[in-house]
Amino acid sequence: MLLYNICIALYAQIAKIIALWNPKAKQWVDGRKDIFEHMARKINKADKVIWLHVASLGEFEQGRPIIEQVRKEHPEYKILLTFFSPSGYEIRKNYDGADYIFYLPIDTPQNVKRFLDIAHPEIAVFVKYEFWLNYLYELKARNVRTFVISAIFRADSVFFKWYGSRWRQALDSYEQIFVQNEESQALLHEIGFDNVTIAGDTRFDRVAAIAQAAKKIDIVERFKGDSRLFVAGSTWGPDEDILQELINDNPKIKFVIAPHEMNEGRINKIIEATTEGAVRYTQCNEQTSFEGVQVLILDTVGILSSVYGYASWSYIGGGFGVGIHNTLEAATFALPIAFGPNYKKFKEARDMVALGVATKVESAEDLQKWYTPLRDNEQTLQQVSTTAKEYTSKHQGATSLIMKIVFGE
């Protein structure tokens, strides 16, 4: 543990140095200043607290169905939500489903004790990959019921290495480990853990709720008109480069592009490169005419999931970088999906590739080859769309299973 604690302390110090010029690192550091004082002012000692921790925005979406179900079925609990990353906290810091929302203090023994003294949770829930050793050891020492949900374990992870004994010991803190697949369960059984339940991924429940609550968006409706719509979500520069050729080769198809980050240079590049015209969503209103406009750039947040409901095809960005973004939001609207080559660490993406719902592309030529039959053959499009919807429907139910085991319902 000494080496682990030294590494954690170094990480915090390095973050402070990087924060001098990096805005995200500055948010990470500033968000943790005086955090215990902020917590103590808000959390009442008499509260019954459930604590749910997520790394960032994607994990929040996995934890959200649990939060909302607890709110609905167990209003006697106050819900404490913590984030590790600014990209999650800054977007969801005003989320009204939780009573208290904070950054997670750095995982040092002193911080952990102060955090748990103030939060005094009766139940702690970690989402997917968050394994903080000091937090887990102290939760066990305090007999706090602790769970991990939507977890995935791989044979090459630290838990299964000869040097991973501390991490294996940390797993003893969990009353129940909810995993996404049989492989994870089998790996945990091999190292002696039988308190493992295959519950699946709570995101399937979340995207089903999103589809049911999809918003009517007037600007998108008027932009689409009688045309068919292609939506590209969470795109980066390399994604936009290969999409641009597809856009210009299909002037009768309308496109919505939702960049993952609002980079002015990239947005202007799309506008300049689109031969049939492009506009920014934030510059549109009820008087805007979309005649002669082929591309709508979604330079805002919070509505992409609803925009998928207007589409016939989709592209998900990130596959030319660290990994693709959320494919399930598109799939739950029965859309065929294309994405870049870096997708294999995402189980749902691998599943959908195997089913023919999703396709990996590495170039503009690959994208055109995938898209053309889906554009020209209605039967092919319907077959893929039906399979996508069936896949997302089949995998719902993780939330109810987790709630049943945690609360004995």
PLY file of the C-alpha trace (Angstrom):
ply
format ascii 1.0
element vertex 409
property float x
property float y
property float z
element edge 408
property int vertex1
property int vertex2
end_header
0.00 0.00 0.00
2.94 2.34 0.55
3.78 2.39 -3.15
0.09 2.88 -4.06
-0.23 5.82 -1.66
2.97 7.40 -2.99
1.64 7.11 -6.54
-1.69 8.68 -5.55
0.09 11.58 -3.86
2.34 12.09 -6.90
-0.69 12.04 -9.19
-2.29 14.85 -7.19
0.89 16.94 -7.26
1.38 16.45 -11.00
-2.25 17.47 -11.58
-1.58 20.74 -9.73
1.40 21.46 -11.98
-0.52 20.66 -15.18
-3.38 22.83 -13.92
-1.17 25.89 -14.42
-1.87 25.70 -18.18
-4.48 22.98 -18.73
-8.14 24.04 -18.15
-9.41 20.52 -17.41
-6.65 19.84 -14.91
-7.47 23.20 -13.29
-11.12 22.15 -12.93
-9.96 18.83 -11.45
-7.81 20.63 -8.86
-10.10 23.58 -8.10
-13.13 21.33 -7.74
-11.49 19.59 -4.80
-10.50 22.72 -2.88
-12.20 22.92 0.52
-14.31 19.93 -0.49
-14.75 18.60 3.03
-16.04 21.96 4.26
-18.52 22.05 1.37
-19.67 18.52 2.14
-20.05 19.17 5.86
-22.24 22.21 5.19
-24.63 20.25 3.00
-24.83 16.70 4.34
-26.88 16.31 7.48
-25.63 13.84 10.09
-29.17 12.46 10.38
-29.42 11.64 6.65
-29.68 8.07 5.42
-27.16 8.19 2.58
-26.57 6.08 -0.50
-23.29 6.97 -2.18
-22.80 6.31 -5.89
-19.41 7.00 -7.47
-18.64 7.28 -11.17
-15.51 8.18 -13.10
-17.04 10.43 -15.73
-20.06 11.04 -17.93
-20.25 7.57 -19.50
-20.23 5.85 -16.13
-22.79 8.35 -14.86
-25.16 7.14 -17.58
-24.64 3.61 -16.29
-25.32 4.64 -12.71
-28.24 6.92 -13.51
-30.89 4.16 -13.76
-29.95 3.04 -10.24
-30.13 6.60 -8.91
-33.54 7.16 -10.45
-34.90 3.85 -9.23
-33.67 4.53 -5.69
-35.28 7.97 -5.83
-38.56 6.39 -6.93
-38.65 3.37 -4.64
-36.65 4.53 -1.58
-37.22 8.24 -1.02
-36.04 7.80 2.58
-32.46 7.86 1.27
-30.41 10.89 0.34
-28.31 10.25 -2.77
-24.67 11.32 -2.82
-23.07 11.31 -6.28
-19.34 11.76 -6.80
-17.26 12.15 -9.96
-13.55 11.66 -10.54
-13.37 13.58 -13.83
-14.30 17.18 -14.70
-15.87 16.00 -17.97
-18.54 14.29 -15.90
-18.87 16.63 -12.95
-18.99 19.90 -14.88
-21.82 18.64 -17.11
-23.86 16.95 -14.38
-23.12 19.06 -11.29
-26.70 20.39 -11.38
-28.35 17.01 -11.98
-31.52 17.03 -9.90
-31.66 13.26 -9.39
-29.02 13.41 -6.64
-29.15 15.33 -3.39
-25.41 15.99 -3.15
-22.87 16.11 -5.99
-19.12 16.47 -5.44
-15.76 15.56 -6.86
-14.26 12.47 -5.22
-11.42 13.47 -2.89
-8.09 11.88 -3.77
-7.74 8.33 -2.44
-5.38 8.92 0.47
-6.05 7.31 3.89
-6.64 10.69 5.53
-9.01 11.91 2.81
-10.96 8.66 2.83
-11.59 8.81 6.57
-12.72 12.45 6.41
-14.96 11.77 3.42
-16.66 8.77 5.03
-17.02 10.51 8.37
-18.96 13.31 6.70
-20.87 11.24 4.12
-21.61 8.31 6.49
-23.14 6.17 3.71
-25.17 3.08 4.51
-24.69 1.79 0.97
-21.87 2.51 -1.51
-22.10 1.76 -5.22
-19.17 2.00 -7.63
-19.72 1.93 -11.38
-17.74 -0.22 -13.81
-14.00 0.47 -13.35
-13.63 2.54 -10.19
-11.43 0.54 -7.80
-9.90 2.88 -5.21
-8.04 0.77 -2.66
-8.17 3.04 0.38
-11.87 3.72 -0.11
-12.65 0.04 -0.48
-10.58 -1.03 2.53
-12.14 1.65 4.75
-15.68 0.85 3.60
-15.10 -2.76 4.57
-13.64 -1.73 7.95
-16.79 0.31 8.61
-19.11 -2.50 7.49
-20.68 -0.34 4.79
-22.62 -2.41 2.24
-20.60 -1.94 -0.94
-21.32 -2.96 -4.53
-19.90 -2.53 -8.01
-22.25 -2.51 -11.00
-21.83 -2.96 -14.76
-18.29 -4.18 -14.14
-16.11 -5.85 -16.75
-13.02 -7.88 -15.88
-10.41 -8.98 -18.40
-7.70 -11.61 -18.08
-4.95 -9.02 -18.52
-6.15 -6.74 -15.70
-4.22 -6.28 -12.46
-6.57 -8.49 -10.42
-5.28 -11.60 -12.19
-1.55 -10.80 -12.12
0.96 -12.23 -9.67
1.48 -8.72 -8.26
-2.24 -8.01 -7.89
-2.82 -9.32 -4.36
-3.75 -5.90 -2.96
-6.32 -5.42 -5.70
-7.76 -8.89 -5.09
-8.04 -8.08 -1.40
-9.93 -4.91 -2.28
-12.55 -6.99 -4.08
-13.37 -8.54 -0.68
-15.00 -5.22 0.17
-17.89 -5.90 -2.20
-20.99 -7.58 -0.88
-21.96 -8.34 -4.48
-20.17 -7.82 -7.78
-22.52 -7.17 -10.70
-20.77 -7.92 -13.99
-21.75 -7.51 -17.62
-20.74 -10.89 -19.01
-19.90 -14.55 -18.38
-16.19 -14.01 -19.00
-15.98 -11.60 -16.06
-17.84 -14.03 -13.81
-15.56 -16.92 -14.80
-12.39 -14.90 -14.17
-13.59 -13.89 -10.71
-14.55 -17.47 -9.89
-11.01 -18.54 -10.73
-9.62 -16.31 -7.96
-12.22 -17.38 -5.43
-15.08 -14.89 -5.77
-18.54 -16.46 -5.87
-20.53 -13.34 -4.96
-20.80 -12.47 -8.64
-24.02 -11.85 -10.56
-24.30 -11.43 -14.32
-26.68 -8.48 -14.45
-25.63 -6.96 -17.76
-25.17 -3.29 -18.48
-27.51 -0.74 -16.89
-26.98 1.55 -19.91
-29.50 -0.56 -21.85
-32.13 0.48 -19.33
-30.96 4.08 -19.55
-31.12 4.30 -23.35
-34.56 2.68 -23.34
-35.74 5.43 -20.99
-34.09 8.03 -23.23
-35.94 6.70 -26.28
-39.26 6.81 -24.45
-38.64 10.39 -23.32
-37.22 11.69 -26.61
-37.90 15.38 -27.11
-39.50 17.05 -30.10
-36.90 19.45 -31.50
-38.42 22.00 -33.84
-35.16 23.14 -35.42
-34.18 19.58 -36.30
-37.65 18.80 -37.65
-37.63 21.83 -39.92
-34.05 21.18 -41.00
-34.87 17.58 -41.92
-38.12 18.42 -43.70
-39.02 15.60 -46.10
-35.42 14.43 -46.48
-33.74 11.46 -44.87
-31.30 12.18 -42.06
-27.85 10.85 -41.15
-26.63 11.68 -37.61
-22.95 11.63 -36.64
-22.54 11.82 -32.86
-19.54 12.70 -30.68
-17.20 13.22 -33.62
-13.53 14.19 -33.62
-11.38 15.55 -36.42
-10.55 12.22 -38.11
-14.23 11.23 -38.03
-15.26 14.52 -39.60
-12.62 14.15 -42.31
-14.07 10.89 -43.62
-17.64 12.07 -43.14
-17.05 15.15 -45.25
-16.61 13.14 -48.44
-19.79 11.18 -47.70
-21.68 14.43 -47.15
-20.58 16.01 -50.41
-21.27 12.80 -52.35
-24.87 12.64 -51.00
-26.38 16.12 -51.54
-29.97 14.84 -51.17
-29.31 13.47 -47.65
-29.39 15.78 -44.65
-26.64 15.40 -42.01
-26.43 16.38 -38.35
-22.90 16.45 -36.94
-22.47 16.66 -33.16
-18.79 17.29 -32.33
-17.57 15.79 -29.06
-15.86 19.07 -28.23
-16.86 22.51 -29.53
-13.65 23.21 -31.42
-14.15 26.37 -33.44
-11.53 25.46 -35.98
-13.13 22.11 -36.76
-16.65 23.56 -36.87
-15.54 26.23 -39.35
-13.74 23.57 -41.40
-17.01 21.60 -41.76
-18.91 24.72 -42.77
-16.32 25.69 -45.36
-15.96 22.16 -46.80
-19.70 21.44 -47.21
-20.62 22.30 -50.78
-24.39 22.30 -50.12
-24.26 24.54 -47.06
-23.90 24.06 -43.29
-25.21 25.98 -40.26
-24.68 25.89 -36.50
-27.60 24.85 -34.30
-26.99 27.72 -31.86
-27.38 30.24 -34.69
-30.81 28.91 -35.69
-34.24 30.01 -34.50
-37.89 29.67 -35.50
-37.37 32.03 -38.43
-34.34 30.25 -39.87
-34.75 28.95 -43.41
-32.97 25.69 -44.17
-33.33 25.93 -47.91
-29.96 25.11 -49.43
-28.58 23.76 -46.15
-27.40 20.14 -45.99
-25.56 20.01 -42.65
-26.66 21.08 -39.18
-23.79 21.26 -36.68
-25.05 20.45 -33.19
-22.86 22.90 -31.24
-24.76 22.36 -28.00
-25.19 19.59 -25.43
-28.12 17.60 -24.08
-30.17 16.91 -27.21
-28.11 14.44 -29.28
-29.99 11.42 -27.92
-33.29 12.90 -29.07
-31.86 13.84 -32.47
-31.13 10.16 -33.14
-34.90 9.67 -33.21
-35.10 11.63 -36.48
-32.37 9.63 -38.24
-32.13 6.64 -40.56
-28.39 6.03 -40.15
-25.68 6.95 -37.63
-21.96 7.32 -37.17
-20.34 7.33 -33.71
-17.07 9.19 -33.22
-13.95 8.45 -31.23
-12.85 5.30 -33.04
-9.75 6.93 -34.47
-8.66 7.97 -30.97
-8.88 6.37 -27.54
-12.18 4.63 -28.30
-15.69 5.07 -29.59
-18.38 6.93 -27.69
-21.92 5.83 -26.83
-23.32 3.49 -29.51
-26.36 2.36 -27.54
-28.23 5.65 -27.84
-28.21 5.23 -31.62
-28.98 1.51 -31.49
-32.04 1.96 -29.28
-33.51 4.11 -32.06
-32.94 1.16 -34.44
-30.14 2.82 -36.38
-27.36 1.13 -38.34
-24.03 2.31 -36.93
-20.56 2.95 -38.32
-17.47 3.90 -36.32
-13.68 3.98 -36.48
-11.34 1.05 -35.82
-10.79 1.45 -32.06
-13.92 -0.24 -30.71
-12.91 -3.66 -29.39
-12.83 -2.78 -25.69
-16.57 -2.07 -25.86
-18.64 -5.23 -25.52
-21.80 -3.77 -27.02
-19.85 -2.59 -30.08
-18.32 -6.04 -30.58
-21.77 -7.60 -30.18
-23.32 -5.28 -32.75
-20.51 -5.83 -35.26
-21.09 -9.57 -34.94
-24.83 -9.05 -35.53
-24.28 -6.82 -38.55
-25.81 -3.80 -36.82
-22.50 -1.93 -36.64
-19.53 -1.71 -38.96
-15.92 -0.65 -38.51
-14.63 1.83 -41.09
-11.09 3.06 -41.58
-11.49 5.42 -44.52
-13.95 7.49 -46.53
-14.12 4.61 -49.00
-15.08 2.17 -46.23
-17.78 4.55 -45.04
-19.24 4.93 -48.51
-19.17 1.17 -49.06
-21.11 0.61 -45.81
-23.58 3.42 -46.40
-24.58 2.93 -50.04
-26.62 -0.31 -49.69
-28.30 1.03 -46.56
-29.26 4.15 -48.49
-30.44 2.40 -51.64
-32.07 -0.80 -50.37
-35.00 -0.30 -47.98
-35.18 -4.00 -47.16
-31.52 -4.07 -46.11
-32.02 -0.99 -43.97
-35.09 -2.46 -42.26
-33.34 -5.73 -41.51
-30.43 -3.97 -39.80
-32.76 -1.58 -37.97
-34.88 -4.44 -36.61
-31.79 -6.29 -35.39
-30.50 -3.16 -33.64
-33.78 -2.64 -31.80
-34.02 -6.31 -30.83
-30.47 -6.23 -29.44
-31.09 -3.27 -27.15
-34.48 -4.61 -26.01
-33.07 -8.04 -25.20
-30.43 -6.66 -22.84
-32.65 -4.52 -20.65
-33.37 -5.44 -17.04
-30.04 -4.97 -15.22
-31.43 -2.20 -13.02
-34.33 -4.24 -11.66
-32.06 -7.21 -10.91
-29.55 -5.02 -9.05
-32.30 -3.32 -7.05
-33.79 -6.68 -6.13
-30.50 -7.99 -4.72
-29.41 -4.77 -3.00
-32.77 -4.05 -1.38
-34.18 -7.57 -1.18
-37.16 -6.66 -3.33
0 1
1 2
2 3
3 4
4 5
5 6
6 7
7 8
8 9
9 10
10 11
11 12
12 13
13 14
14 15
15 16
16 17
17 18
18 19
19 20
20 21
21 22
22 23
23 24
24 25
25 26
26 27
27 28
28 29
29 30
30 31
31 32
32 33
33 34
34 35
35 36
36 37
37 38
38 39
39 40
40 41
41 42
42 43
43 44
44 45
45 46
46 47
47 48
48 49
49 50
50 51
51 52
52 53
53 54
54 55
55 56
56 57
57 58
58 59
59 60
60 61
61 62
62 63
63 64
64 65
65 66
66 67
67 68
68 69
69 70
70 71
71 72
72 73
73 74
74 75
75 76
76 77
77 78
78 79
79 80
80 81
81 82
82 83
83 84
84 85
85 86
86 87
87 88
88 89
89 90
90 91
91 92
92 93
93 94
94 95
95 96
96 97
97 98
98 99
99 100
100 101
101 102
102 103
103 104
104 105
105 106
106 107
107 108
108 109
109 110
110 111
111 112
112 113
113 114
114 115
115 116
116 117
117 118
118 119
119 120
120 121
121 122
122 123
123 124
124 125
125 126
126 127
127 128
128 129
129 130
130 131
131 132
132 133
133 134
134 135
135 136
136 137
137 138
138 139
139 140
140 141
141 142
142 143
143 144
144 145
145 146
146 147
147 148
148 149
149 150
150 151
151 152
152 153
153 154
154 155
155 156
156 157
157 158
158 159
159 160
160 161
161 162
162 163
163 164
164 165
165 166
166 167
167 168
168 169
169 170
170 171
171 172
172 173
173 174
174 175
175 176
176 177
177 178
178 179
179 180
180 181
181 182
182 183
183 184
184 185
185 186
186 187
187 188
188 189
189 190
190 191
191 192
192 193
193 194
194 195
195 196
196 197
197 198
198 199
199 200
200 201
201 202
202 203
203 204
204 205
205 206
206 207
207 208
208 209
209 210
210 211
211 212
212 213
213 214
214 215
215 216
216 217
217 218
218 219
219 220
220 221
221 222
222 223
223 224
224 225
225 226
226 227
227 228
228 229
229 230
230 231
231 232
232 233
233 234
234 235
235 236
236 237
237 238
238 239
239 240
240 241
241 242
242 243
243 244
244 245
245 246
246 247
247 248
248 249
249 250
250 251
251 252
252 253
253 254
254 255
255 256
256 257
257 258
258 259
259 260
260 261
261 262
262 263
263 264
264 265
265 266
266 267
267 268
268 269
269 270
270 271
271 272
272 273
273 274
274 275
275 276
276 277
277 278
278 279
279 280
280 281
281 282
282 283
283 284
284 285
285 286
286 287
287 288
288 289
289 290
290 291
291 292
292 293
293 294
294 295
295 296
296 297
297 298
298 299
299 300
300 301
301 302
302 303
303 304
304 305
305 306
306 307
307 308
308 309
309 310
310 311
311 312
312 313
313 314
314 315
315 316
316 317
317 318
318 319
319 320
320 321
321 322
322 323
323 324
324 325
325 326
326 327
327 328
328 329
329 330
330 331
331 332
332 333
333 334
334 335
335 336
336 337
337 338
338 339
339 340
340 341
341 342
342 343
343 344
344 345
345 346
346 347
347 348
348 349
349 350
350 351
351 352
352 353
353 354
354 355
355 356
356 357
357 358
358 359
359 360
360 361
361 362
362 363
363 364
364 365
365 366
366 367
367 368
368 369
369 370
370 371
371 372
372 373
373 374
374 375
375 376
376 377
377 378
378 379
379 380
380 381
381 382
382 383
383 384
384 385
385 386
386 387
387 388
388 389
389 390
390 391
391 392
392 393
393 394
394 395
395 396
396 397
397 398
398 399
399 400
400 401
401 402
402 403
403 404
404 405
405 406
406 407
407 408
